[in-house]
Amino acid sequence: MTTTASAEKLTDMEVDVIGEVMNISMGSAATAMSTILGTKVNITTPRIETVDVEEFEFTYLEPVIGVLINYVEGIDGSNVLLLKEDDMKKILSQLFGMEPGDEMEFDEISKSAIGEIMNQMMGSAAGALASFLGKVVNISPPTMLDTTSKTSVRELFALKGESLVSIKFHLIIEDLVDSEFISAMEPNLAKEIVAMSMGASGVDEEEAPPVEIPAQPQAHAQTQAEVQQAVSQQPPPQGYPQQQPPQGYDPNYQQPYGQAPPGQYQQPYGQMPPGQYQQPYGQKPPHPSENVVSHQQPVEVSNYNYRSFDAPPDQANMVSADNLDLIMSVPIQISVELGRTQKKIKDIAELTLGNIVELDRQAGDQVDVIANGRLIARGDVVVVDGNYSVKITEIIKTKEELNNKN
C-alpha cells in the first residue's frame, strides 16, 4: 500500500504544473459563472496536496453538494467538485432573482439549474484546458451525486486507487459568497495533464534521426598570381584612355590600403580626377560617341475630358420607379403588442392553467403596432366580422417622437 501511494504522489514540480493548469481552467470557469450571474466572480490560485483516500475529509464544508465530472475525450479520468450547500443556495437565489429573505429549496428545478451552471463552468474550463494542451478535451454532462458524504466520496475514489489529489479553491462572488470549494481528482488524471503540459510524447530525443546538412560548395581559391594574371589579360574598357603604370612600377609590390602608388597623384576620397566626367551612382558610363547632356523630347499636354455619370431625367425616373416597385413587393411582418410584464424564473416555473398574468397596460389603453420589430403606430382594439383588429389612431414617424411619447 505504501509503495502504490508513493508512486501516485505528485512531486513538487508536478504540483506547480497542475496548479498553473487548474488556475487557467478555473479562471475560465469563473468568467462563465460571472456571465451567468451578472456579477464579478473570482477563483483564487489553488492549493494542492496528495492525500490517502481514507484520510480525505471535508468536514468544514458540510453539508456539501457533490458534482461528478468525467473526461470523455482528450484525457481520461474524472474529478468531483465539492461545494457548500449554503453557497449554492445563494448562487441560485442570485440566478432566480429572489429576495435575500426567501427560502431556497433543492427541488428538481434547483438541481437542473445547478447542473446547467456546472455544465457552463466546466465546459469553459475544459475549453481553456484544451487550448493549453493543444488538443481537444471534452467532458460528459456533470451529474450531481445522490449522497455526498465523506464515506461516499472515499468509496468512489477507492475503486480507482489508494490516494487522490485534493485541489482547494477560494471562491469569491461580489457581495454574495466568500467561501471555499474542493476539486478531488484522480492522481493518474493529474499526472496525465502534467505530462501533456510539459510536452511529453514518449519519444526519447536521443532516438530522433540525425538531420543531415547538405555540404556547401567551396569556392575556388585563387592565388594572388592568378588574380593578377587574369586582371592583366582583360582588355581595357573602350572610350577611356588606358592607364599606364608609372615608371619603376613593380608588379609584385603590394600597395598599402588607402595610399596611391609612388609617384602617382592621390585623388581625395569621393572626388573624380580633374577633367574627368563623374558618373551618377547606379548608371552605366556613357559611350564616347554619346553626349553627356541629352535633350528631352517635348511632351504634348491636353485637357482630360471626364465622363459624365448623370443619367437623363427620364431614365433616372424610370430606374427610381423600378426600384420602388421592388421595395413595394417586400413583405412586412406586422404584430400588435397588448402589454408587457416582468417575472422571476420562480414565478414562471409555477405557472399553471388558469393563472392570470397582469400586464403594464390598463383596460382601454392603446396597443402598439410593430413592423419588423419597430414601433410604427398606436391604435384601439376593435372587432371586425368577428376578428380582432386595430384602428390606427397615431403614427410614429421618427425616433424622436417615440422618445417624446415615452
Secondary structure, DSSP 8 states (H G I E B T S, - for coil): -HHHHHHHS--HHHHHHHHHHHHHHHHHHHHHHHHHHTS-EEE---EEEEEEGGG---GGG-SEEEEEEEEEESS-EEEEEEEEHHHHHHHHHHHHT--TTS-----HHHHHHHHHHHHHHHHHHHHHHHHHHTS--EE---EE-S---HHHHHHHHHTT-SEEEEEEEEEEETTTEEEEEEEEE-HHHHHHHHHHHTT--S--GGGS---------------HHHHHHHHHHS---TTS------TT--TT----TT---TTS----TT---TT-----TTS----TTS-SS-------------------HHHHHHHHHHHHHHHHTS---EEEE-------HHHHHT--TT-----SS-TT--EEEEETTEEEEEEEEEEETTEEEEEEEEE--SHHHHHHH-
